[in-house]
Amino acid sequence: MNDERSTSPLRGVTPLPIATGALTEDERWRLTLYKWRYSLESQGFTPAQARQLLFVKWLYSRRLALP
């Protein structure tokens, strides 16, 4: 069985450029916050509770809140 569709490149389709380089520090931090929030919400916390917990985490990281 000769199926050229699976091995030949698509005609008329321009491949998207691949981003090179690592994430910036800001992008990495935003991704981390997103993952933490998603994790909290998947464990049953409401979006408001997740926001509050992330705010406390931020305060703690800035040394504005005591553990």
N, CA, C and O atoms as a DFTB+ gen file, in Angstrom:
268 C
 N C O
     1  1       0.840      -1.175       0.000
     2  2       0.000       0.000       0.000
     3  2       0.884       1.237       0.000
     4  3       1.716       1.410       0.891
     5  1       0.706       2.096      -0.996
     6  2       1.514       3.292      -1.135
     7  2       0.652       4.508      -0.825
     8  3      -0.181       4.914      -1.634
     9  1       0.859       5.077       0.340
    10  2       0.072       6.232       0.749
    11  2       0.999       7.445       0.850
    12  3       1.681       7.643       1.855
    13  1       1.007       8.258      -0.221
    14  2       1.887       9.415      -0.261
    15  2       1.428      10.522       0.672
    16  3       2.224      11.382       1.047
    17  1       0.167      10.513       1.050
    18  2      -0.347      11.595       1.891
    19  2       0.344      11.650       3.246
    20  3       0.519      12.736       3.799
    21  1       0.735      10.521       3.784
    22  2       1.325      10.516       5.119
    23  2       2.797      10.908       5.123
    24  3       3.326      11.280       6.170
    25  1       3.470      10.834       3.977
    26  2       4.903      11.124       3.954
    27  2       5.260      12.385       3.190
    28  3       6.368      12.895       3.351
    29  1       4.373      12.901       2.375
    30  2       4.701      14.090       1.584
    31  2       4.299      15.350       2.353
    32  3       3.320      15.344       3.099
    33  1       5.069      16.438       2.162
    34  2       4.709      17.689       2.843
    35  2       3.403      18.245       2.276
    36  3       3.031      17.962       1.137
    37  1       2.724      19.033       3.088
    38  2       1.469      19.630       2.645
    39  2       1.771      20.703       1.606
    40  3       2.694      21.501       1.765
    41  1       0.990      20.704       0.559
    42  2       1.177      21.700      -0.500
    43  2       0.420      22.967      -0.139
    44  3      -0.729      22.909       0.299
    45  1       1.066      24.112      -0.324
    46  2       0.418      25.387      -0.080
    47  2       0.368      25.791       1.388
    48  3      -0.244      26.805       1.721
    49  1       0.988      25.031       2.262
    50  2       0.989      25.360       3.684
    51  2       2.387      25.815       4.075
    52  3       3.372      25.108       3.863
    53  1       2.450      26.997       4.645
    54  2       3.734      27.530       5.099
    55  2       3.905      27.179       6.574
    56  3       3.053      27.518       7.395
    57  1       4.994      26.506       6.914
    58  2       5.186      26.155       8.319
    59  2       5.431      27.403       9.157
    60  3       6.061      28.355       8.698
    61  1       4.926      27.390      10.390
    62  2       5.142      28.500      11.297
    63  2       6.582      28.486      11.794
    64  3       7.162      27.420      11.999
    65  1       7.152      29.655      11.984
    66  2       8.523      29.675      12.503
    67  2       8.550      29.156      13.938
    68  3       7.633      29.408      14.720
    69  1       9.590      28.444      14.263
    70  2       9.744      27.892      15.600
    71  2      10.495      28.909      16.441
    72  3      11.569      29.379      16.065
    73  1       9.913      29.240      17.587
    74  2      10.563      30.200      18.482
    75  2      11.803      29.550      19.093
    76  3      11.759      28.424      19.589
    77  1      12.870      30.268      19.043
    78  2      14.100      29.762      19.645
    79  2      14.382      30.530      20.917
    80  3      13.938      31.666      21.080
    81  1      15.105      29.921      21.797
    82  2      15.460      30.574      23.045
    83  2      14.515      30.167      24.161
    84  3      13.434      29.622      23.938
    85  1      14.959      30.448      25.341
    86  2      14.180      30.089      26.520
    87  2      13.132      31.156      26.817
    88  3      13.130      32.235      26.225
    89  1      12.257      30.828      27.735
    90  2      11.265      31.794      28.178
    91  2      11.948      32.909      28.951
    92  3      12.975      32.704      29.596
    93  1      11.357      34.089      28.871
    94  2      11.883      35.188      29.671
    95  2      11.500      34.949      31.128
    96  3      10.662      34.098      31.425
    97  1      12.111      35.697      32.022
    98  2      11.807      35.547      33.444
    99  2      10.346      35.869      33.711
   100  3       9.696      35.183      34.500
   101  1       9.821      36.904      33.066
   102  2       8.421      37.275      33.244
   103  2       7.486      36.188      32.733
   104  3       6.498      35.863      33.390
   105  1       7.786      35.624      31.573
   106  2       6.959      34.547      31.027
   107  2       6.981      33.310      31.932
   108  3       5.956      32.659      32.134
   109  1       8.144      33.001      32.463
   110  2       8.272      31.844      33.360
   111  2       7.459      32.064      34.638
   112  3       6.809      31.138      35.121
   113  1       7.491      33.281      35.190
   114  2       6.737      33.598      36.399
   115  2       5.236      33.526      36.135
   116  3       4.493      32.976      36.949
   117  1       4.782      34.072      35.011
   118  2       3.351      34.023      34.673
   119  2       2.881      32.584      34.461
   120  3       1.776      32.225      34.866
   121  1       3.707      31.773      33.834
   122  2       3.365      30.367      33.635
   123  2       3.295      29.647      34.970
   124  3       2.413      28.813      35.176
   125  1       4.203      29.951      35.871
   126  2       4.194      29.332      37.195
   127  2       2.920      29.696      37.949
   128  3       2.282      28.829      38.547
   129  1       2.548      30.978      37.923
   130  2       1.316      31.397      38.596
   131  2       0.099      30.712      37.995
   132  3      -0.797      30.295      38.729
   133  1       0.053      30.589      36.685
   134  2      -1.058      29.917      36.019
   135  2      -1.142      28.455      36.470
   136  3      -2.228      27.950      36.756
   137  1      -0.003      27.788      36.530
   138  2       0.008      26.380      36.929
   139  2      -0.426      26.224      38.383
   140  3      -1.171      25.300      38.710
   141  1       0.033      27.117      39.256
   142  2      -0.389      27.059      40.655
   143  2      -1.885      27.257      40.777
   144  3      -2.561      26.524      41.499
   145  1      -2.406      28.259      40.063
   146  2      -3.847      28.540      40.133
   147  2      -4.658      27.371      39.583
   148  3      -5.650      26.964      40.187
   149  1      -4.245      26.840      38.460
   150  2      -4.931      25.692      37.877
   151  2      -4.906      24.514      38.841
   152  3      -5.910      23.820      39.006
   153  1      -3.773      24.291      39.470
   154  2      -3.645      23.187      40.418
   155  2      -4.585      23.376      41.606
   156  3      -5.254      22.432      42.025
   157  1      -4.636      24.578      42.144
   158  2      -5.535      24.853      43.265
   159  2      -6.991      24.645      42.877
   160  3      -7.753      24.023      43.617
   161  1      -7.376      25.166      41.715
   162  2      -8.763      25.021      41.267
   163  2      -9.107      23.568      40.965
   164  3     -10.245      23.149      41.176
   165  1      -8.152      22.804      40.481
   166  2      -8.430      21.394      40.195
   167  2      -8.561      20.579      41.479
   168  3      -9.139      19.493      41.470
   169  1      -8.022      21.104      42.590
   170  2      -8.152      20.430      43.881
   171  2      -9.431      20.838      44.613
   172  3      -9.663      20.401      45.740
   173  1     -10.254      21.666      43.988
   174  2     -11.545      22.011      44.571
   175  2     -11.662      23.415      45.130
   176  3     -12.726      23.788      45.624
   177  1     -10.600      24.207      45.067
   178  2     -10.691      25.585      45.524
   179  2     -11.462      26.406      44.499
   180  3     -11.368      26.158      43.297
   181  1     -12.223      27.381      44.977
   182  2     -12.930      28.275      44.061
   183  2     -11.916      29.248      43.464
   184  3     -10.828      29.418      44.013
   185  1     -12.261      29.890      42.342
   186  2     -11.337      30.883      41.776
   187  2     -10.979      31.992      42.773
   188  3      -9.837      32.451      42.808
   189  1     -11.953      32.421      43.580
   190  2     -11.678      33.466      44.577
   191  2     -10.689      32.963      45.627
   192  3      -9.779      33.693      46.020
   193  1     -10.861      31.727      46.079
   194  2      -9.938      31.161      47.062
   195  2      -8.531      31.011      46.472
   196  3      -7.536      31.288      47.143
   197  1      -8.462      30.581      45.236
   198  2      -7.158      30.432      44.575
   199  2      -6.462      31.782      44.474
   200  3      -5.258      31.876      44.713
   201  1      -7.213      32.838      44.119
   202  2      -6.646      34.186      44.049
   203  2      -6.102      34.623      45.405
   204  3      -5.013      35.188      45.496
   205  1      -6.879      34.354      46.463
   206  2      -6.443      34.742      47.807
   207  2      -5.183      33.990      48.218
   208  3      -4.270      34.581      48.796
   209  1      -5.126      32.707      47.930
   210  2      -3.939      31.928      48.275
   211  2      -2.713      32.404      47.509
   212  3      -1.619      32.480      48.067
   213  1      -2.894      32.726      46.231
   214  2      -1.766      33.241      45.452
   215  2      -1.331      34.614      45.964
   216  3      -0.146      34.945      45.926
   217  1      -2.287      35.411      46.443
   218  2      -1.936      36.708      47.012
   219  2      -1.114      36.526      48.288
   220  3      -0.127      37.231      48.498
   221  1      -1.518      35.589      49.134
   222  2      -0.757      35.303      50.352
   223  2       0.641      34.797      49.984
   224  3       1.623      35.164      50.628
   225  1       0.731      33.963      48.959
   226  2       2.032      33.481      48.491
   227  2       2.896      34.654      48.035
   228  3       4.092      34.697      48.322
   229  1       2.291      35.599      47.331
   230  2       3.017      36.781      46.886
   231  2       3.504      37.599      48.083
   232  3       4.658      38.026      48.120
   233  1       2.610      37.817      49.071
   234  2       3.007      38.546      50.276
   235  2       4.171      37.863      50.974
   236  3       5.132      38.511      51.387
   237  1       4.072      36.551      51.098
   238  2       5.129      35.796      51.765
   239  2       6.443      35.907      50.997
   240  3       7.511      36.037      51.596
   241  1       6.358      35.855      49.664
   242  2       7.588      35.942      48.865
   243  2       8.225      37.315      48.978
   244  3       9.436      37.451      48.804
   245  1       7.433      38.326      49.264
   246  2       7.942      39.689      49.442
   247  2       8.297      39.970      50.895
   248  3       8.700      41.080      51.242
   249  1       8.146      38.958      51.738
   250  2       8.419      39.072      53.173
   251  2       7.506      40.080      53.862
   252  3       7.889      40.710      54.848
   253  1       6.267      40.227      53.319
   254  2       5.295      41.128      53.916
   255  2       4.323      40.401      54.838
   256  3       3.545      41.033      55.553
   257  1       4.371      39.088      54.820
   258  2       3.495      38.304      55.690
   259  2       4.337      37.269      56.401
   260  3       5.295      36.737      55.841
   261  1       3.978      36.992      57.622
   262  2       4.685      35.983      58.390
   263  2       4.009      34.636      58.201
   264  3       2.791      34.580      58.031
   265  1       4.772      33.549      58.228
   266  2       4.166      32.220      58.033
   267  2       3.246      31.825      59.170
   268  3       2.666      30.739      59.147
